Amino acid sequence: RNAPLLDNVSEESLRQEMTDKQQKVFDDLKTQSSDCPREQWFSVGIDIFHVFGADLGGKVFLYWSKPGKTFQPQSCANTWDYICEIAPDSELWDSHWADIMRGRSDLGARRGMLTG
């Protein structure tokens, strides 16, 4: 699974593989920094799996992680492999993304709804 994950992918090529709902989640993801605590980065990775699946999700996870100051390609790929093992037994945690995937994205932007 690591080989395609380590390829450079453009935002345009990613978007071509996405549904409209996935594109809305992707737009929201791009507002979140991958320079966050490892636990948060990992948690977002699990949510990426739930929205995008294993193959496209791996590309999205890499694309989102890459700008991070501590980004290491092989570590990112290994983490994604682990996420693919455990994520099927978890649920989508991000309620805003869940609303988008259910077609309820008219509830307001995430940033306006967070209380800190």
C-alpha positions as CSV (number, residue, x, y, z in Angstrom):
1,R,0.0,0.0,0.0
2,N,2.9,2.4,0.6
3,A,4.0,2.8,-3.0
4,P,1.1,4.9,-4.3
5,L,0.9,6.8,-1.0
6,L,4.4,8.2,-1.5
7,D,3.7,9.5,-5.0
8,N,3.1,13.2,-5.4
9,V,-0.5,14.0,-6.1
10,S,-2.1,17.3,-7.1
11,E,-5.2,18.7,-5.6
12,E,-6.8,18.6,-9.0
13,S,-6.1,14.9,-9.4
14,L,-7.5,14.2,-5.9
15,R,-10.7,16.2,-6.6
16,Q,-11.3,14.2,-9.8
17,E,-11.7,11.1,-7.7
18,M,-14.0,12.6,-5.1
19,T,-17.8,12.9,-4.9
20,D,-19.3,16.3,-4.2
21,K,-19.7,15.5,-0.5
22,Q,-16.1,14.4,-0.3
23,Q,-14.9,17.6,-2.0
24,K,-16.8,19.6,0.7
25,V,-15.0,17.6,3.4
26,F,-11.7,18.1,1.6
27,D,-12.3,21.9,1.6
28,D,-12.8,21.8,5.3
29,L,-9.8,19.6,5.9
30,K,-7.6,22.1,4.1
31,T,-8.5,24.7,6.7
32,Q,-7.0,22.4,9.4
33,S,-3.3,22.4,10.0
34,S,-1.4,19.1,10.1
35,D,1.0,20.8,12.5
36,C,-1.0,19.5,15.5
37,P,-0.3,17.0,18.3
38,R,0.3,13.5,17.0
39,E,-2.9,12.2,18.6
40,Q,-5.0,14.8,16.8
41,W,-3.2,14.1,13.5
42,F,-3.9,10.4,13.9
43,S,-7.6,11.1,14.8
44,V,-8.0,13.2,11.7
45,G,-6.4,10.4,9.7
46,I,-9.1,8.0,11.0
47,D,-11.8,10.4,10.0
48,I,-10.2,10.8,6.5
49,F,-10.4,7.0,6.2
50,H,-14.1,7.1,7.0
51,V,-14.9,9.7,4.4
52,F,-12.5,8.8,1.6
53,G,-11.8,5.0,2.1
54,A,-8.4,3.3,2.1
55,D,-7.1,4.2,-1.4
56,L,-8.2,7.8,-1.9
57,G,-8.0,8.4,1.8
58,G,-4.3,7.5,1.8
59,K,-3.6,10.1,-0.9
60,V,-5.7,12.7,1.0
61,F,-3.9,11.9,4.2
62,L,-0.5,12.4,2.6
63,Y,-1.6,15.6,0.8
64,W,-2.9,17.0,4.1
65,S,0.1,15.8,6.2
66,K,2.9,17.0,3.8
67,P,3.0,20.7,4.7
68,G,3.6,19.7,8.4
69,K,6.9,20.7,9.9
70,T,7.5,17.2,11.2
71,F,6.3,15.4,8.0
72,Q,8.2,12.2,7.2
73,P,6.9,10.3,4.1
74,Q,7.6,6.8,5.3
75,S,6.2,7.4,8.8
76,C,3.1,8.9,7.2
77,A,2.7,5.8,5.0
78,N,3.2,3.5,7.9
79,T,0.7,5.4,10.0
80,W,-1.8,5.2,7.1
81,D,-1.4,1.4,6.9
82,Y,-2.1,1.2,10.7
83,I,-5.2,3.5,10.3
84,C,-6.5,1.1,7.6
85,E,-6.2,-1.8,10.0
86,I,-8.0,-0.2,12.9
87,A,-10.4,2.4,11.4
88,P,-13.0,-0.1,10.2
89,D,-13.7,-0.8,13.9
90,S,-14.2,2.9,14.7
91,E,-16.6,5.6,13.7
92,L,-16.4,9.0,12.0
93,W,-15.7,11.4,14.9
94,D,-15.9,14.7,13.2
95,S,-19.6,15.7,13.4
96,H,-19.3,18.5,10.8
97,W,-17.9,15.9,8.3
98,A,-20.6,13.5,9.3
99,D,-23.2,16.2,8.6
100,I,-21.7,16.8,5.2
101,M,-21.7,13.1,4.3
102,R,-25.3,12.9,5.3
103,G,-26.1,15.8,3.1
104,R,-26.7,18.2,6.0
105,S,-23.9,20.7,5.2
106,D,-26.3,23.6,5.5
107,L,-25.9,23.7,9.2
108,G,-23.2,26.4,9.2
109,A,-19.5,26.4,8.8
110,R,-17.4,24.4,11.3
111,R,-15.3,27.3,12.4
112,G,-18.3,29.4,13.4
113,M,-19.8,26.5,15.4
114,L,-16.8,25.6,17.5
115,T,-16.7,27.1,20.9
116,G,-13.0,26.7,21.6
